[in-house]
């Protein structure tokens, strides 16, 4: 949508909800990777951070080349976003098992105070 209609109001209407939704993704991905990595959780977390920074740098440099042509720049961003769809399809079963693990554990209860 941003590639075809470009105004401040449309940008705000589209980008603010996208930013709010994407803001919560990083802690979820880090938690899932730490659960699966076990003892090497620190290394996996560092690799996730570094790959995210590298990906952001590559996309920012690619868009910088197209900065004076908004339609190709936004279409490139849409293409990069669509590249994540296969990863989301593979992540679905992992999220479902994590949700099952979280809901199947009994809630922790506070210990009864000792009567003296």
C-alpha positions in Angstrom: 0.0 0.0 0.0 2.9 2.4 0.8 4.3 1.8 -2.7 1.2 3.2 -4.4 -0.3 5.8 -2.1 2.3 8.0 -0.4 1.2 10.6 2.1 1.9 11.3 5.8 -1.5 10.1 7.0 -1.4 6.8 5.0 2.2 6.2 6.3 1.0 6.8 9.9 -2.0 4.5 9.5 0.0 1.7 8.0 3.3 2.0 9.9 2.2 2.6 13.4 0.3 -0.7 13.8 3.0 -2.6 11.9 5.6 -1.2 14.4 3.5 -2.1 17.4 3.0 -5.7 16.2 6.7 -6.2 15.3 7.8 -4.7 18.6 6.7 -7.9 20.4 8.4 -10.4 18.0 12.0 -10.1 19.3 11.4 -11.3 22.8 9.3 -14.2 21.6 11.9 -15.3 19.1 14.7 -15.0 21.7 12.7 -17.0 24.2 11.9 -19.8 21.7 15.6 -20.0 20.6 16.8 -20.1 24.2 14.4 -23.0 25.0 15.6 -25.0 22.0 19.3 -24.2 22.3 19.7 -25.4 25.9 23.3 -24.8 27.2 24.3 -22.7 24.1 21.5 -20.2 24.5 23.9 -17.3 24.8 25.5 -18.1 21.5 22.2 -18.6 19.7 21.0 -15.2 21.1 24.1 -13.5 19.9 23.8 -15.0 16.4 20.1 -13.9 16.3 21.1 -10.4 17.2 23.9 -10.3 14.7 21.9 -11.7 11.9 19.1 -9.2 12.6 21.5 -6.3 12.5 23.2 -7.6 9.3 19.8 -8.1 7.6 18.7 -4.6 8.6 21.9 -3.1 7.3 21.6 -4.9 3.9 18.0 -3.9 3.5 18.7 -0.3 4.5 21.5 -0.1 2.0 19.4 -1.6 -0.7 16.6 0.9 0.0 19.1 3.7 0.1 19.9 3.0 -3.6 16.2 3.4 -4.4 15.6 6.4 -2.1 14.5 8.7 -4.9 12.1 6.1 -6.3 9.5 5.3 -3.6 7.6 2.6 -5.5 10.5 0.3 -6.1 11.8 1.0 -2.6 8.6 0.0 -0.9 8.1 -3.0 -3.2 11.6 -4.2 -2.2 10.6 -3.9 1.5 7.4 -5.8 0.7 9.4 -8.5 -1.0 11.8 -8.8 1.9 8.8 -9.1 4.3 7.3 -11.8 2.1 10.5 -13.8 2.3 9.7 -14.5 5.9 6.4 -16.4 5.1 8.1 -19.8 4.6 9.9 -19.3 7.9 6.6 -18.5 9.6 5.1 -21.7 8.1 8.0 -23.7 9.7 7.7 -21.8 13.0 4.0 -22.7 13.4 4.5 -26.1 14.9 7.2 -24.8 17.2 4.9 -22.1 18.5 2.1 -24.6 19.0 4.3 -26.9 21.1 5.6 -23.9 23.1 2.0 -22.8 23.8 1.1 -26.4 24.8 4.1 -26.5 27.2 3.1 -23.2 28.7 -0.5 -24.2 29.2 0.0 -27.7 30.4 2.2 -26.8 33.4 0.2 -26.3 36.5 0.4 -22.7 37.8 2.8 -22.1 40.6 1.2 -21.5 43.9 2.5 -19.6 46.8 3.5 -21.7 49.8 1.3 -21.5 52.8 2.7 -19.4 55.6 4.0 -21.3 58.5 1.9 -21.2 61.6 4.0 -20.4 64.7 
